[in-house]
Amino acid sequence: MLRITELSLPLHHPDEALPAAICKRLRIGPRDLVRHVVARRGHDARDKTNIMLVYSVDVNVKDEAAVLARFRKDNNVQRTPDPRYHLVAKAPENSGAKRPVVIGAGPCGLFAGLILAQMGFRPIILDRGKVVRERTKDTWGLWRRGVLNPESNAQFGEGGAGTFSDGKLYSRIKDPCNRDRKVLTEFVKAGAPAEILTEAHPHIGTFRLVTMVESMRNSIEELGGEYRFSNRVDGIDITTDAQGERHVRGVHLSTGDYLEADHVVLAIGHSARDTFAMLHAAGVHVEAKPFSIGVRIEHPQSWIDKARFGHDAGHPILGAAEYHISHHCKNDRTVYSFCMCPGGTVVAATSEEGRVATNGMSQYSRNERNANSGLVVAIDPARDFPGDPLAGIALQRHWESLAYVAGGSNYQAPAQRLGDFLAGRPSEALGSVVNSYKPGVHMTDLAQCLPDYAVTAMREALPVFGRQIPGYDHPDVLMTGVETRTSSPIRFTRGDNLQSLNTRGLFPAGEGAGYAGGILSAAVDGIKIAEAVALSLGASLAPSADRAARPARSSNV
């Protein structure tokens, strides 16, 4: 089978145009084309008057060797790659080793646990929050009634922060071992729409994620894995051997229990600030890393659709339009869109009392009134929070606390019309753009809960974005603060064996450890970590695995 990539057709092409284009591209007759299957479909809307669909297509032809010879120098006509993921190892029988422990049940922890279970290691998965349906009730408790449960919310609990998001399943990673395909395939098995395997920018949405997470938990448990919810890790037991090397020996839980473990996956997410501090105090190597701060910005989705797709706005293939924008400012700050949620809502994402943090969420349909996105400013440790590796956490808390006060000290969020923000005056009422944030917004001046450099940069960038996307800087556009959880403010640095630089048996993973940014990349990192744990545990190599792509076996454990 051959794969053709970068095959473009007009948005409104008839069904028969695709096989005709395949034959033209390969310079074969219609009778020589045996079968074709769409492997991926995206769109190119750079010219909104002539939107094109861009296909990758797998084809069977009568004389494959001749076609390959004809296109031997064409990278867009190649043999179809094998998309299957192969487990790198399997657990040895009767090894007597302690079961691996995974801390966190978000995308990273979920896939670390799943792969370990599929290899036969019967992992124990700990999460400080609740099962996903109970967690959903607690999260809605904040959104509807302004009641926060610090251990069960949009950040903590089964499914992680990605459960209450747009459910985007794409990233820039290119994984030769097909770990990204493994993630999508497992999601489809768990109930995701099959379209995520072919769409160029797949997403799921919150409601579907809830049922999928439950299905995957059942799979892990059927394979011998074990979940323990409402079990926060409050301490880590580390010993030092005769050579001066530190080794994990177990974890202390909030229940008072102690769990022996020589292999611990640290998949705690980007908001487990108390756990970050505990690990830092225990001497685990940690360093500060860049993140961003800003607001959520809302436009009517119809404005974005029209600006991006012109007269084709509303076409069912195109769906709700997205955007990605960036501007480097005179004060040497970069303002950019982050986690854009078409047809979605702005949600309360705090996990700490007396603080306000925002995020965006969409359902699979993406049919809510507004589009929203993070409008954020990149910040850097050396420039903005030097010194202590945990200083970024203090910075986040500072602005979240000010946002709580600016919003009325009741978990409403401070908000401002864009025109007032540019003019430097407080907003007193909403304009034509209706807010989606629950439990509600308090109109005010966002400059009181954002750094001056961020305010200056955003005021410069907004008119620039308005020239790129007509209507983006309309005076009634709504800005809601603050967006601080763009990524983890720290990194638990790891070595080539994917273990902590100074603590053997501890495997920092995913977004919270500073190694991912989104559902797909976090899940892929979870798979990588599971492979490294398996090989560290002395697993036998699987004969079907690609040996060149395996993580190195550790010589330190």
Summary of the structure (lengths in Angstrom):
residues: 557
radius of gyration: 24.7
end to end distance: 43.5
largest distance: 73.0
contacts: 2018
relative contact order: 0.15
helix: 31%
strand: 25%
